[in-house]
Amino acid sequence: MKSGKNKNILPSMCFVIRQTLQNDKKIFFFSFLSVPFQVLDRLVDVYLVAVIVDLVVGGLEKKLLYVTLLIALYKLFAELVQRYSEWQLSTRNYRTKMKFISKFASKYMLTDFATMESTEGKDMARRARNAMAGVDYREKSAVETVFIQSAALIGNFCGLFVYAGIIAVLNPLIIVLLILTSGIDYLLQRYLVQYDQKDKVRYIPLERRLWYLVKEMRDLGAAKDIRLYGMMGWIRQVFGENLKARMKLHTKRSRYQYAFVVVINVINTVFTGFIYYYLIHQYLNGGIDVSGFIVYFGLITGFNTWLMSVITNTEELHRILLNIEDLRCFIDVPDRTGREGEAAATDPVNSIRFENVSFGYQEGQHVIKDMNFYVEPGEKIAIVGLNGAGKTTMIKLLCGLYEPGAGKVFIDGRDVRTFGKEELFEKIAVVFQDIYLLPTSIERNITLSDKADKQRLHKVLELSGLQKKVEILPDKEKTVLVKSVLEEAIDLSGGEIQKLALARALYKGGEIFVLDEPTAKLDPLAENEMYLKYSELTKGKTSIFISHRLSSTRFCDRIFYLENGKIIESGTHDMLMALGGAYAKMFETQSRYYKEQEASPYESMD
């Protein structure tokens, strides 16, 4: 997953050409349509002055009128062609950029969680996103400008060779001197590009932190805690420290860039001065006439411009392709939840088995350690334990979102890695703590389909406890959600969102049901009632319940108590209470807390 220090830009060019050809082949035509005019325009401008001088000196004013009219018509035609080309490219490049963004988003969603949740994965994704920066149509991204820069580079090369051929007639040494000047400029600019690549490694982590803070300050849910607990001072401090570090890098780069510009301009002035001195010497000694002097003066100035443009375009194209290389590397990141081919089932259908499973986000730091257990088909299992015990990680391993570092996870006796993703996700219905709502109707948020089974929909609304809320809404289940996106939408409370997530899982169905503390924002009685309803609905199906409230899981067939990534106790509620271990102590502590709250709900606040 490394981005690589020495990047080869050829695969990046092939990648962007291949992807663009799939979207719009005409981009190439419109990108290079203006190349002939790019060269001809400047050449016409150089010779036009000399022609005008010759015609005026020769007293051919009438012919001058025709020449001027002809040039004006050509200029108009060339301008119209170039404007038309720009208009076509603006639309086509923007559409292509959105295709790349869609591909990026799909990769982000489908790549395994362990990769995307890692710091390295997040930084890699940010570098890839930089290649498509500027969702606003007025901003141009790397994928939009790559062919524009390529066309400009080819046009500048053509102009360079045409001018070089004409100047060589006067003196080939002038070409050598101009190339030497530009070669020095090229080396300096190449060093700046290499510096930029090293700088990117330093500033990407800083930008990740800055944007995290910006995102949190924009989040209305986080705003409550930020305001009530006076966290703005701390946020400003951390934001300021990271911004200061980012600006330090930016300032350092600006100084380098300024120094390079000064050096380049000094070198250009010195070498160009020698060339112009030679040209003036030739004129004074009769080597060239007035019109020739004007033409060569324009050609030398133009050659230098072409050469500098070639260098600038080359480095800009190099910079663009390095950004596209970041995108290509991200798109090519292997999915570590690779499928190993279908295997025959060896256990009963809908059974679950963990065999010596270990997992860690970092090497040597295990969240799950050598875990072993077996769940019978139709059995209801409660997984409890303190925060950080590994409960959610265990569920992500079961769902194939994480791949074990050691050991194997089995469903129906098949290694989870042998399932196709769609096959596995269809078999398991999961509700996690973090719930994502789509900016669409309640109905579609639950059914995730254009065609809903109305009877099934109303059944899951009732079972989830969301039906009463839906009934008081003017548009009932057609009510649109996510007010921050749609003006006519509404926002649900935290508890209502959890009920909707439960309804979504119930509607989807599956042979194995998992609830990963989705009812955390409900009060204990409401959570217990919902779990009991859920237990009824999933009768005969394998179910796993995760809750930090132990009273909500008493109905389960067995309870696993996790601590530091291991199951240290397992059994029924009565068995674990009789054992008097960690589970019993935690249950007694929670029971005492709830009794105190019932006896005096305000006393603990004094």
N, C-alpha and C positions, 0 to 999 in steps of 0.2 A: 504494500500500500504506500510505498515511499514515492514521493513526487520526483525524486531524482535530481542530482546536482548538474550532471552534464546531459542536457536534454537534446534529443535529435528532433529537429523541426520537420524533417521530411515526412515521418509518419503523421504528424499533426496536419500537414498540408493535404496528404492523402485522405486523412479522416474527414476534414472539413469539405473537401471536394466530393467525396463519396456521399456524405450526409446531405449536402446541398443538391446534388444530382437527384437524389430521391425525392426532394421537395419541389425543386423548380430548376429545370435545365436552362431556361431562358436568362437566368441571372448572368451566366457567362457571356452571352451575346451582348447584353446591355452594359456589362462591366467594361468590355473592350471596344464597344462601338465608338467611343470618343478618342481612342488612341491615335488614329491618323490625323485628326484635327488638332490634337495636342501638339504634334510635331509641326504640322503645316502652318498653324497659326503664328508661331514664333518666327518661323523662317520667313513668312510673308512680311511680318513686322520689320525684320532686319533689312530685307531687300527693298521694301517700300520706300524707306527714307532715301536710299541711294538712287532709286528710279526717279523719285520726285526731284532730287537735286539735278540729275542728268537732263530731265525734261525741262526744268526751269531754265537751266544754263543754256540749253539748246533752243529755247524759245518755242517749245512744242506744248503750249498751254492747252490747246484743244485735246490733244492726245492725253494730257494729264487728267482732264475731266473724265474721259472714258476709263482710264486706269483706276481712278478713285472710285467711280461708280461700280466697276467690276469688283474691286476689293470690298466695297461696302456690301454688295449682294452676297459675296462669299462669306463675309463675316456674319451676316444675318442668318444664312443657311447653317453655318457651323454652330452658331449660338442656339438655334432652334433644335438641332440634332442633340446637342449636349444637354440642353434643358429637358428634352423629352427622355433622354437616357437617365438623367438624375431622378426624374419623376417615377419612372418605371422601377429603378433600383430602390428608391425610398420605400415603396410598397412591398416589393419582393423581398428585400433584405429584412424588413421588419417581420414579415410573415415567417421567414426562415429562422430568425432569432426566436420567435415564439415556439417554433417546432423544437429548437434546441432546448429551450426552457422546459417544455413538456417532457422531453427525453430525460433531462436532468432530474425533474421532479419524480418521474417514474422510477428512475434508478435509485433515488434517495428513499422512496417508499418501499422498494422491493429488496434492497440490499439488507443483509442480515443486521440485526440490531446491535450486536457486539461491535461491528465495524462503525456504524453510524453514531453510536453513543460514546465512542472513544474520542479523546481530545484530538488524536491524529486524524481520525475520520472527519471530525467537524472542521478542522483546519483545511483538510483536503477539499471538502465540500465548499468552503468559503472561497478557496482559490479557484475552483471550477466555476463558482457563481460569478466571480469577477470577469470571466470571459464573456458573460452574458449580461453584465451590469448595464443598467439603464433601461428599465421597463418602459419608461416614458419615451414616446416616439421621437422626442427632440434629442435624445441622447443616443450615441452610437456605440455599440459594443464591439468586441473583437470579432465575433461571428458575422457582424454586419459589414465591417470595414475590410475584411481580409481580401476580398476580390477587388474592392475599390483601390486598395493599396497595391495589389498585384498589377492591376491595369496601369496605375500611375507609374509603377516601376518599369514596366515594359515600354510605356510611352517615353519615359525619360531615357532609357537605354537607346531607343530608336533615335531620339533627338541627339543624343550624345554621339552616336556613330555618324550621323549625317553631318553634324557640325565638325567633327574630327576630320572627316574626309576633305571638307572644304578648307579648313585651317591648315591642314598638312601641305597644301599647295604652296602656302606662304612660307612656312618653316615647321618641319616636324618636331623640332625641339620645344616649340611652344606647347604642343600636346603633352610632351614628357613632363614639362614643368607644371602644367595644370594638374596632371594625374598625380604627380608627387605631392602637390599641395593638398589635393583631396584625399590622398592616401593617409596623410598624417591626420586629417580631420576624421577619417573613417576609424582609425585606430583609437582615437580619443573617444569617439562616440560609442565604439564597441565596448570600451572599458566601462562607460557609463551604464550600458545595458547589463553587463555582467554584475555591476554594482547593484543595479535594481533587483536582479534575481536574488542576490544575497540579502538585500534589504527586505525583500518580501517574506523571507523566513522569519525575520525579526518582528515585522509589523503585523502579520496576520494574527498571531495570538493576542496582540494588544487590541486589534479591531474586534476580535471575537468577544473579549471582555467588555469593551465599550458598547457594542451592540446588545450584549446581554443586559447591561444596565439600562440602556435606552428602552429595550423591550419590556423590562420589568416596570419601569416608570410609566410606560404607556398602558400597562395592564391594569384595568379597573379593579380586578380582584386583588392585586398586590397593593393598589393605592390605599386601601383601607388600613392595612398593616403599616405601610410606610408613614402615613399621616398620624395614626393613633399612637404609634410607638416611637415617633420622632426619629425615623431612620434616614431622613433626608440628609442630615449632616454627614452620616457615614457614607451614604451613596455619593454625595458630592465629593467627599474626600477620595474615595476609591476611583471615581470617575476622573477627578482631577489628576490623580497620580498616573493613571493609565494614559490620559490625554497628554500629560506633560511628556511622558516617555515616547508617545507616538509623535508629538510635535518635534521632539529632539531629533528623531530619525528623519522627519520631513525636512527640518532645517539643515541638517547635515547634508542631505541629498541636494537641496537647493544650492548650498555653497559649492558643492562639487560641480553642479550644473553651470553655475555662474562662472566658476574658474575655467571650465572647459570652453564656454562661449567666448570668454576674453582671449584665451590662448588661440582658439580657432580664428577669431577675427584679426588678431595680430599677424598670424601666419599668412592668412589670405591677403591682407593689405600689402605685406612685404613682397610676396611672390607676384601678385597682380600688378604691383608697381613696376617690377622688372619687365613684365610682358608689355605693358602699355608704353614703357620707355622704348622698347624695341620697335613697336608699331609706329610711334612718332618719328623715330630715327629713320625708318624705312620711307615714310612719307616725305620727310625733309630732304632725303637724298634721292628722291625720284623713283624709289622702288615701287610705289603704288600711287594712284591718283586720288582725287578727293572722294569719288564714289567708292573706290576700293577701300580707302581708309575707313569710310563710314561702315561698309559691309563687314570688314574684318574686325573693326572695333566692336560692332554688334555681335559678331559670331564668337569672339573671344569671351565677351561678357556672357553671352548665351551659353557657351560651352561650360563655363564655370558654374553657371546656374544649373545646367543639366546635370553636371557631375555632382554638385552638392545635393541636388534633388534625388539622384540615384542613391547616394550615401544615406540621406535622411529616410527615403522610402525603404531602403534595405533594412536599416535598423528598426524602423517602425514596424515593418512586416515581420521582422525577427521577434520583436516584442509581442506583437499580436499572436504569432504562432506559438510563442512560449505560453501565453495565456490559454490558447486553445489546447496546448499540450496538457495543461492542468485539467481542462475539461475532459479531454480524451482519456487521461489516466483515471479520472474519477469514473467515467462511463465503463472503463475496462476493469474496474475493481472486481476481483472474483467474489462471488457469493460463497462465503465459508459454510453456509448451510447447504452444501452441495448434496445432491441426491445420489445414492449409491446403487440404484437399480432395485426393482421390486423384489421383496423377499417373502417367502411363504409365512403365513401366520402360524405361530406355535402355541399361543395362549388363547383362551376364550375371547370372543368378540367383546370389545369395549373394556378390556382389562388394561391396567397400567402397571408398568414395572420399571423401577430405577435400579440399575445394576452397577455398583461401584462408581457412581457418578460424582465427578468433581468439576468445579467451574470457578474461574477467577477472572476479573476484568483486567488484572495485571499479573504478569508472571510471578509466581511464588506467593500470591495473595489470594487464597481461596475463599469464596463466598459460600460455596457448597463443597463439603468435604466427604468423599467416599460414602455417598448416600445410597442406601438400599431399602426398598420396600416394594410391596405388591398390593394392588387394589383389585378386588374382585369385581366382575361385571355387576352393575347395579348398586354397588356399595357407595355409601355417602361418607366422605372423609372430611374432617375439619382440620385445618392446619393453623396452629396458633403459635404465638411466641412474641417476644419483644421486637421493637423496630430494629431492622438491620440483621435479623436472624437468618434471612435468605428466603423468605416465603415467596415474594414476587419473582425472584430469580429462578426459583424452582418451577414456577408456573410457566415462565418464558422458555425454560428448557423443555417442558412438556409440550408446549405449542410449537416447538421448532424454531422459535425466534432466536434462541441461543443454541450453540452447538457445544456439547460437553468437552471440557479439556481432557477428561479421562472418563472411561466407562461408557455406558449406553443407556438410552431411554427407549422403552418399548411401549407400543400400543398394539393390542391384539397379538403380542409376541413379535411384532415387526419393529425393527429399529426405526425410530422417527425419521431418520435421514433417508430411508427408502421410500417414504411417501412423497408424492408430488405435492407442491405447496397448496394448490387448490383442493386436492383430495384431503389433506390434513386439516386445513382451515374449515372445510365443510363438515368434518367429523366433530370438531370441537367448537363449542359456543363459549366465549369468554367475555366477562365484564371486568375491566381494570378500574383502578382508582381514577386515573386521568381519562376523562370522557370527552370525545370530540363531537361537536355538533356541526352539521352542515347548514349553510344559509338557505334552507328550503323548508318545506312544510313539516309539521310534526309527523304526519303520515309517512312521508318519504324518509325522514330521519329514522323511523322505526323499520320500515319495510325495505329501504334501500332499493326500491324498484318503482317503475312507472305504473305497474299493474299490481294493486294491492288486493289481498284476500281480506275483504271487509270483515267477515265473521271472525277470522283469526286475529285481525287487527284489534277489534273491540274486545276480544277475549284477553289478549295480552295487556291492553290498556287497563282492564279491570284487575287483572292479577297483579300488575305492577303497582297499582294504587294511583295511576295517573288519570284515570277516567273522570274523576270529579273535577280536576283542573280543566280537562279538555271540554267538558260540558258547559262550563261558564264562559268559554271563549266564543266570540261572535262567529268565527269561521271553523269552530270545532277542531277536528284533526287536520284541517286544511290551513290552519294558522301557521304563518311563516316565522321561523326563529332566526336569531342572531341579529340584533338591532344595530350592531356596529357595522354591518354590511348592507342590510336592507332597511330602508326607512320605515316601511310598513310592518316590520317584524316586531316580535316581543322577545323578552329574555326570561328564561325560567330560573327559579331559585336553585341553589345547590342541591337540595333534596329532590326537587322535581327533575333535575337533569339526571340524577342517579336512577330515578324511577324510569325515565325514558330509556336509559341504557339497559335496564333490566328488561323492559318491554322489547327492545331491539334484539336482545339475546334470546328471549323466549320466542319471538317471531321467527328468527333464523332457525332455531332448533338445532339438533345435533345429537349425537349419541353420548357425548361427554360434556358436561356442563361445569364451568369454573366461574366462581365469583371471588375476585381478588379485592376484598374490602370496598365494594362500590357503595355500601350503605353507611360509610363512615360519618357522613354529615347528618344522618338521621338520629333521632333519640333512641335509647336502648329498646323501648317498647315497640316503636315503629320498625326498627331493624329486626327484632325478634319475630314480629308478625309477618314481615315480608319474607324472611327466611323460611318460616313455616309454610307460607303459601308456595314458595319456590320449591320446597321439599315435596309438597303434594303434587305439583305439576311435573316434577322430574322423577316421579315414582317409577322404579324399574330401570332408571338410567344411572350411569356412573356419574357422580357429582363430587366436586371439591369446593369447599367453602373456606375462605380465609377471612378471619375477623380478629380484631384486637379485643372484642368483647366476648368473653368466654361463654357467657350465658346464652348467646345466640347460636351456639353450636352443640348444645346438649343433645339435640335430636339425632345427631350423626351416629353412624354405626361405630366409627372409630375416630379418635383424635390423635393427631401427631403434634407433639410439642417440640418446636425447633429452637435450638440455641447454638449460635456460632456456626451455622451451616450444617448442623447435624440433628437428627431426630434422637433426642435423649429420653423421651417418654412416648409411649403409644398405648392406646386402649380405649375403652369406653369412658364416659364421664365418671361413672361410679367407681370404676377400677382406678382411675387416676386420682380421684379424691381419696380413696382408701389408701393409695400408695403414699400420700402425704408429701409428694415431691414438689418440683417447680410449678407444675400445673396447678396443684391444690393451693399453693401459697398465692399464686397470681389470682386464682378464682376467689379466694377468701378476701384478698385485698380489694378486688373490684366489687364484690358483694357488700362489703362494709362501706365502701364509698357511696354506692347507690342508696343504701339504707340511710346513711347520714343525710344525703341530699333530699330523700323523701321526708325525713323527720323535720329538717330545718333547712329549706332551700336557700335562705338568706344568711344563716348563721355563719357559714364558712367565709362569707364576704366581709365580716366585721374585722 
